[in-house]
Amino acid sequence: MLQSAFITVSQNGRGIAFDGTNFFVAGSNTISTFNGTTGALLGTQTIAGTHNFEDLSVDYTLVLPPSGVPEPGTFTMLGGGFVGLLFALRRRKTRSS
């Protein structure tokens, strides 16, 4: 559903991008982040120097954090695989002897 004035930008908006979660709007020397669900302003970052943003795009690999530490189930599966591999190697050794 489209909503009028979902994102209200106080500066001269020059480019907009969506990373799947938030919207990023470029001004002449700022980048503002807006909540992708509510449209609320989350923060504004000022870029030092003189800039003339004409377009804005998002590299998802830079925006989205890595998945982080694997959950315990992953470690359990990995450990089980190693134990199974050790048993298979041991069994193979006893057969060939």
N, C-alpha and C positions, 0 to 999 in steps of 0.2 A: 504494500500500500504506500503510495506517495504522500508525503506530508509537506505542506508548504513551510518554508523557513525552518527546516529540520536542523540545519547548521547555520548559525548566524556569525559571520566573520566581520570583526570590527575593522581590520585593515583591508587593504585592497587585495582581495584574493586573486592569485595568479595561476594556481594549479591545485588540483585535488587528487588524492589517491586513497584507496581503501585496501587495507591489508588483511581483510577477512574478520577483523575485530574492531578496528578504529579507523577513522578518517583523518588524513593529514592534509592541511591546507597551507600552501605557501603564500607568504606575503612578499613584500619587497626585500626584507631582510629577516623574516621570521618564519617559523614553521609551527603551526598550531595543531594540537591533537584533540580530536573530538571523539566522544564515546560513540561507537557504531550503532548502539541500540537506542540510547536516549538523546543523542545529539549534544550532550553537555560538554562544555569545554574542559578538557583534562589538564591542559597546560600549554604554554607557549615557549618556544625556544628561540632566542635571538641569535642570528648568525652574524659574526663580526665581519666588518668590511662592507663593500658595496656589491650588491647582487641584483640580478634581474631575472628572477625565476619566470620561465614561460610555461613550463609544464612540470609535473611532478609524478614520479613513479615510485613504486616500492619494490625492493628486493626482499621477497618473503624469507629467504634464508638469513637475512640480517635482522629482520623484525621479529620473527618468531624465535623464542628461546629454544635451545636444544632440549631434548626430552629429559635430560637430567640423569639422575641415578636410577638404574633399573630397579624395579620392584622385586621383593624377595622371591616371587614365583619364577622370575627369570633366572636368578641365581640357582634355585632348586633344579630347574630344568637343565641348566648348564652343568651343574655338578652331577646330576644323574647321567648325563651323556658321557661325562668323563669316566664315571664308575663303570658304565656299560662298556666303554672302549677298553678300559683296563682289563675287565673280565674276558672280553673277546681276544685281546692280545695274549693273555695268560693261557686261555684255552687253546689257542693256536700253537703256542710254544709247547704245551704238554703233548699235543697230537704229533708234532713233528719230531719230538725226542724219542 
